[in-house]
């Protein structure tokens, strides 16, 4: 009985410590401080694979403006936008932040830590070529909510369902930011200044769309400040329509389930106000 009481006490202390840490990270984000408490320790070297939506561009801003992330390169996988449009938009953000355009790359090396904010086409191609990434954080999929593509799947998943199956069948560590989480975060133009110009003006306009949510922004925020999030390890299976479901015979992945709202908003505002 004494051992059980001690275990219960330690679990309570752990939960309190986690809550205090999330509150502190939220406070630092809202005040525009750095994210030294994010859990990364040293800057995390990230390769971004994006498909050219304004949400992808905003995600890039989060990564570039975080002291806990080092962006190694930005690749383009056609999806929500064609390759030319995607590269144009990425170039706009790089110019606005005075970053070199040589961050835009064509190839991602073996063993990379990838944030994928579009279809998993490129990631699956790396796996097939024997150049598998070490880690993949992906904005995509829908578990218990209706997807935003035909057939009930999430758009990124449905666009290349075979690629999703190949990634699930790989040994790469996988973290999923699904619609189950992002549907709780409707986009608001107010995070961008009224007088915004150029790339931030385009993002502000996009955030005014009726069915716009903070999709890729949340996935990027997890990379930059994981302490803002809660997650679960769940076994998932996919099908050829891009639908995901829990299954005892599925692949174990990390799924983001909750995010501190004030902390995320503070991080996003800070990233888009320059």
N, C-alpha and C positions, 0 to 999 in steps of 0.2 A: 504493500500500500504506500509506503514511504517513497519508493522508487517512482510509482505512478504519479504521486503528488508532485515530485520534483520535475518529472517530465512535463506535466501539465503547466507547472510554473514557468519552466524554461520556454515552452511554446507561447505562453502569454507574453513573456518578455520579448521574444522574437517578433511577435506581431506588433507590439508597441514600438519597437525599434524601427521596423519597416515603415510604420505610419509616420513616425517623426521624420525619417529620411525623406519620404515622399513630400511631406509638408515643406521641408527645408528646400528641396529641389524646386518645388512649385514657387516658393517665395523668391528664390534666386532668379528663376526664369522670368517671373513677373517684373522684377526690378532690373532685369537686363544684365545680371551678373554672369560670370562664366559658369560652366557646368562641371567643375572639378569633382563634384560629388555624384556624377552620373553613373559611376561604376566602371568606367572605361580605364581609369588609371593613367594610361598614356594615349595619345591620339590613335584612334582606330583607322586603319588604312582601308578606305572604301573605294570600290569601283562601282559607279552608277551606270545601270543599264536602263534607259528611259525611252519613252515612245512619243515625246513631243507635246504632250498636253500642257496647259498652263499649270496644272497641278504638279507635273514633273519638274517644271522650271522652278516653282516655289520650293519643292523638295530639295532641289539643287542649292537654293539659297540657304536653306536650313543647314545643309551639310557644310557649305563653304564658310558660313559665319560661325560655326561651332568650333571652339578651341579643342574639343575632344575628338574631332574628326579631321583626317587628312584625305582629301579627295585625290585619288591616284589617276583617275581618268573617267571620262563620260562617253559611253557608247550609245548608239542609237539603234533600236529595234523598231521598225515600222509597226504602228498600231493605231492609236487614236489620231496620229498625224503621219503624213508621208515623211520619208527620211529627210528631204530637203527642208520642209517646214520645221521639223524637229531640230535640225542643226541650226537653223536660223534663230529659233527661239532660245536655244541654249547659248548661242553666241551673244544674244542680247543680254542675258543675265551675266555671262562672263565679262562682257564689256562694262556693264553697270557696276560690277564689283571689282573692276580693274584686275581681273584674272587673265592669265594667258590663254589664248584660244587653242594652244597645243594640248590643253586638257582634253579636247575632243579627240577620241581615238577610235580606231577601227577594230582592234583586237584586245581582248582581256586575257591576261596570262593564266596559266595553270595555278591552282591553289589559291585563287583570289577570294576575297571577302566581298560579295556582291550585294548591292541593294538593287533589286529589280522592281521597277514601277510600271511595267507594261507586260505584254505577253512573255512567256518564258522561252520563246523561240531560241534566242541566243544562248541562254543557259543550257538548254537541252542539247544544242549543237556542240557546246564545249564538252559536255558529258560524253556524247557519241564519239567525239574526236580524241577521247582519252585525256582531256585537259580539264578535268572536273574542278569546279571551285571547292574551296574548303567550307565556306559558309554562304548561305543565300538567305537574305531577308526579302520577302516578297509581299507586295501589296496585291492581294488577289484572293479569290475564292469567297464562297458563302456557305456557311455551315447550317445554321438554323433559320436563316432569313431568306427571302426570295431574292434571287440574283437580279442584276440589271441588264441581262441579255436574254435572248429568246431561249426557251427551254428551262429557265429557272436558274441558270448558272450566272456567276459574276462575269463581267465583260472580258477582263484579262484572261481568265481561265477558259472561257468559251472560244476566244479568238484562236488559241492554239492548245486545244485539249490534249493532243498527243504529247506536246512538249511538257505539259503539267504531269502527265503520267510518267514520263521518262525521268523527270526531276524527283518525283515521289519514289521512284524505283532506284534512285542513286544513293550513294553514301554521304552526299553533301549534307551538312547540318542545315536544317530548314526551319525558319521562323516565318509564320504567316500572319499578315495583318488583314483580316477578312472584313467583308461588309458588315458582319455582326457588330464590329467595333465602329467602323467608319460611319455607319448609318446613324450613330448617336451624335455626330459632329457635323451639323449642317454648316456650310460655308457662309461667312459673313464678310461683306466688303469693308466693314469698319476696321478690320485689322490692318488695312492699308490706308495711308493718309489720303485725304480728299484731293490734295494738290499733287498726287503722284503723277509721274510722267514716264514715258517709255515703257519698259518691261513691267514695272510695278503697276502702271495704269492699266495694262492689259490684264494683269492678274486680278486687280480690283474689279474690273468689268466682268471677268469670269466668275468671281465670287458672288456676283449679283444674280446669277442664273438660278432659276427655281429649283432644279433638281441637282444642284451642285453640293457635294460634300467634301470634307477634307480627307481625301483618299491617300494619295502619295505623301502628303504632308505629315500624316500620322506615322507612316512607315519610316520616313526620314527622321522624325522626332524620336522614334524608338532607338535608332542608331546613335543619335546625338545625345540623348538623355534617357537611357533605359529605365532609370529609377522612377520616371513618371508613370510607368506602365505596370500592369499586372498581367501574368500569362499563365497558361496551363499546358501541360504536356498531354497531347491527345493523339490517338491512332486514327489516321485518316486514309480513306481510299477515294480515288477519283474515277470518273467514267469518261467516255468519249464525247460527251457533251460539255465537259468541264465542270460537272457538279461534284461537290465534295460531301462526304458523309463520314461520321464516326464509325469505326469498324474494328472489332477485336483482331482481325487479320490484317489491318492496315499498317501504314508506316507511321512511326512515332515522330511527331513534329511539335514545335512550340507554337502556340496560338495566342496572339495578343487578345486579351479579354476586356481590359479596362484601362483608362488613361485619366490622369489628373487633369481636369478641364482647365483650371486656372493656370497651371504650369504650362500646359501645351499652348494655350492662347498667348501667354507671355512670350514663350519661345518663338512662336510664329510671328507675332508683332515685331519683335526685335529683329528677326531675320529679314523682314520685308520693309523695314524702315531705314533707308540709307540715302 
